[in-house]
C-alpha cells in the first residue's frame, strides 16, 4: 500500500513508513514560504537556538556557527540543518520529537535558564512560549516561515492513503476526491479533518514509532505459504 505525505524519500518519516510495510509517496499539498526575518536578538548573546522543524532549520542554517548551542526537535530537523558540529557537544535533541520533550530537555540542559531564540513557523501551537512564561527561560520567537497551499495544486500520485502532517494539510486533503484512507499526525491535524467534515481513519502521536504502529494496523495481512 502507498501513503502520500509531504516529505522527501530520504526523510526519517518516509523511512518509518517503509519500515511499517508501506511505500512512501512524496506529495506536497502545502509548501513553506520563508519570511526572511532576521533573528529577534543577537545570536552570540543567547544560551541556545531552538529549532522546531525542518523548514525552520532550512531558514536558519546560514546563521548557525560551530560554537553555537543548538537544540533541535527531531531527527528530520537535525538532518536538514546539516550540522558540521555534531560531535562537539553543541547540538542537542530530545528523546521524543515533541515540543513537550524539547521543553523538558531545555530545563535539564540549562537549569539556570537564559535567553533562547525559538525558530518556528507562523502557525506553531506555541507550547514552549506558554510553558516558559514568567520563568527563567526567556523565549524569543523567530518566525522563519509560514505554511501555504501549493499553487498550482499538485497532481495526486497513485496512492491508497494520505497523511496530514499539519492542520492546514488536513484542510486541503479533506477536499481530495477518491476513496482514500486519511491519517493525521497529531490531534490538531485530526481536528482539522473533522472540522472539514471527513472521516479520520487513524490518528497517531507525532512520533515515528506511533506512526509505524498505526500503519501496521492497516497493512494487509501477508500469509506465509510453506511447501
Number of C-alpha atoms within 10 A of each C-alpha: 13 18 25 24 23 22 18 15 16 10 16 17 22 23 17 21 26 17 14 19 16 21 19 24 22 16 19 19 24 20 16 16 16 16 14 11 12 12 17 13 14 9 18 13 12 16 18 22 24 27 29 24 23 22 24 26 25 18 23 21 14 9 11 17 15 14 12 19 21 23 24 26 24 23 19 20 23 22 16 17 22 12 16 11 15 12 8 10 12 16 20 20 20 19 13 15 20 16 19 15 14 24 20 13 17 21 14 11 12 13 11 9 17 15 17 23 23 25 25 25 24 15 13 13 12 14 12 19 16 10 14 15 11 9 10 14 22 18 21 18 20 23 22 24 22 17 17 13 17 13 9 7 11 12 9 15 12 10 16 16 19 25 22 27 19 21 20 20 25 31 22 17 20 21 12 13 8 8 8 13 16 23 26 27 22 19 15 18 23 27 16 23 26 15 13 15 12 16 14 18 14 18 20 19 14 16 16 19 15 15 23 20 14 19 22 16 11 15 13 11 8 6 6 6 5 4 3
